[in-house]
Amino acid sequence: MKNIVAVTACAAGIAHTYMAAESLEKTAKELGYNIKVETNGAIGAENELASEEIEQADLVIIAADIRVDMVRFTGKKLYQTNSIAAIEDAAGLIETAIQKGEIFGEKGTKVGKVQIGNDKGKTNFFTHIMSGISYMVPMVIAAGLILTIANLYAFQRDDMGGLSNGALIRKQRWGYSCHTCSKLGR
């Protein structure tokens, strides 16, 4: 493993971003690794990683206290931590990243706080019930709307207070459907 790319960022984007980048660059060179660090500071992204550099990288380190878009690192071994870890012990961070980094984008993998895809191990009875309810909600809503419309047209009262059979034009498809539904309610 020789090529490393990294992204550093902090909430303020002033000090920790650049301190983490400098620490990673210095330590990686001492350990014999090629490294390029992108900094997401207060003035935006600097030293941006090109797609070719990401493609050639053997390891990606995200040392950020804010959210970093990681989609561009799909398929790469990735390790995510905060910027303080890169400042305090960059050598330890690089070794930990090499050992504990996971391929980003594989189904069921968890990198930092991000879960990719479906984790079959966490499927349980509750998951199945909630999935079934999600599929049934549109059906229940549609049935309720159809019954409401049928009731509005089918159960109209005549002058005598009884249900009117003449409220619907039964020769039309909609009127016949509503009339048929009204028979169920009588």
Salt bridges, closest charged atoms under 4 A:
GLU38 OE2 - ARG72 NH2 2.81
GLU53 OE1 - LYS36 NZ 2.99
